[in-house]
């Protein structure tokens, strides 16, 4: 499966809190990942195996930015949103990080948070 989450709205409207949450009130991303990882654990007991990867992008001032890429590595990159023959939308030249545990997602979110424009 290929999943994308978008938050769109006015500055200060709560997009970041909705997506990330706080330690005492988890946001959409950590809650969704917890559910996915719980399902993976349950299905693994039935012989299923999964491979998960995550990327983290920001569209700011009509520019796509890879938030898992350092500012110096991101400089000069021009990401394109493309649509394949299967109808799947992709973004070119993004960092994909393997996800096996909730801690992986926490690390990804911390890096992304540090690289946001605002």
C-alpha positions as CSV (number, residue, x, y, z in Angstrom):
1,X,0.0,0.0,0.0
2,X,1.1,3.5,-0.6
3,X,-0.2,6.1,1.8
4,X,0.0,9.9,1.9
5,X,-1.1,12.3,4.6
6,X,-1.7,16.0,3.9
7,X,-2.3,18.9,6.2
8,X,-3.4,22.1,4.6
9,X,-4.4,25.4,6.2
10,X,-3.6,28.8,7.4
11,X,-0.5,29.5,9.5
12,X,-1.2,28.9,13.2
13,X,-4.3,26.8,12.5
14,X,-2.9,23.6,14.2
15,X,-1.7,21.5,11.3
16,X,1.6,20.5,13.1
17,X,-0.2,19.7,16.3
18,X,-2.8,17.6,14.5
19,X,-0.1,15.6,12.6
20,X,2.6,15.3,15.4
21,X,0.7,15.9,18.6
22,X,2.5,16.1,21.9
23,X,3.9,13.6,24.4
24,X,0.6,13.5,26.3
25,X,-1.7,13.8,23.2
26,X,-0.3,11.9,20.2
27,X,-1.1,13.2,16.7
28,X,-2.3,11.5,13.6
29,X,1.1,10.2,12.4
30,X,2.2,8.4,15.6
31,X,-1.4,7.0,16.1
32,X,-1.5,5.7,12.6
33,X,2.0,4.1,12.8
34,X,1.1,2.5,16.1
35,X,-2.0,0.9,14.5
36,X,0.0,-0.3,11.4
37,X,2.8,-1.8,13.6
38,X,0.3,-3.6,15.8
39,X,-1.3,-5.1,12.6
40,X,2.1,-6.1,11.3
41,X,2.9,-7.8,14.6
42,X,-0.4,-9.7,14.5
43,X,-0.1,-10.7,10.9
44,X,3.6,-11.7,11.3
45,X,2.4,-14.4,13.7
46,X,0.3,-15.7,10.8
47,X,3.4,-16.0,8.5
48,X,3.0,-12.7,6.7
49,X,6.0,-10.4,6.2
50,X,6.1,-6.7,5.5
51,X,8.6,-4.2,4.4
52,X,7.9,-0.6,5.2
53,X,9.6,2.6,4.2
54,X,8.8,6.3,5.0
55,X,9.6,9.6,3.4
56,X,8.7,13.0,4.8
57,X,8.0,15.9,2.4
58,X,6.9,19.5,2.7
59,X,5.3,21.7,0.1
60,X,6.1,25.3,1.0
61,X,5.8,28.2,-1.4
62,X,5.0,25.8,-4.2
63,X,8.3,24.0,-3.7
64,X,8.6,20.3,-2.7
65,X,11.2,19.8,0.0
66,X,12.5,16.5,1.4
67,X,12.6,16.9,5.2
68,X,14.8,13.9,5.7
69,X,17.6,15.4,3.7
70,X,20.0,17.9,5.2
71,X,19.8,21.5,4.1
72,X,23.1,21.2,2.3
73,X,22.1,18.0,0.5
74,X,18.7,19.4,-0.4
75,X,20.1,22.6,-1.9
76,X,19.7,22.6,-5.7
77,X,17.4,19.5,-5.8
78,X,14.3,19.9,-7.8
79,X,11.7,17.3,-6.8
80,X,9.0,16.5,-9.3
81,X,5.6,15.0,-8.6
82,X,5.0,12.3,-11.3
83,X,2.3,9.9,-12.1
84,X,3.2,6.4,-13.2
85,X,1.3,4.2,-15.7
86,X,-0.4,2.4,-12.7
87,X,-1.8,5.8,-11.6
88,X,0.5,6.0,-8.6
89,X,1.8,9.4,-7.7
90,X,5.5,9.6,-6.8
91,X,8.0,12.3,-5.9
92,X,11.4,12.0,-7.5
93,X,14.7,11.9,-5.6
94,X,13.5,11.6,-2.0
95,X,15.1,9.8,0.9
96,X,13.3,6.6,1.9
97,X,13.9,5.3,5.4
98,X,13.1,1.7,6.5
99,X,10.5,1.5,9.3
100,X,10.4,-1.5,11.7
101,X,9.4,0.0,15.0
102,X,7.8,3.1,16.5
103,X,11.2,4.4,17.5
104,X,12.1,4.6,13.8
105,X,9.1,6.9,13.2
106,X,10.0,9.0,16.2
107,X,13.5,9.5,14.8
108,X,12.1,10.3,11.3
109,X,9.7,12.9,12.8
110,X,12.4,14.5,14.8
111,X,14.7,14.9,11.8
112,X,11.7,16.2,9.7
113,X,10.7,18.7,12.4
114,X,14.2,20.1,12.5
115,X,14.2,20.6,8.7
116,X,10.8,22.3,8.3
117,X,10.6,25.8,6.7
118,X,8.4,27.2,9.5
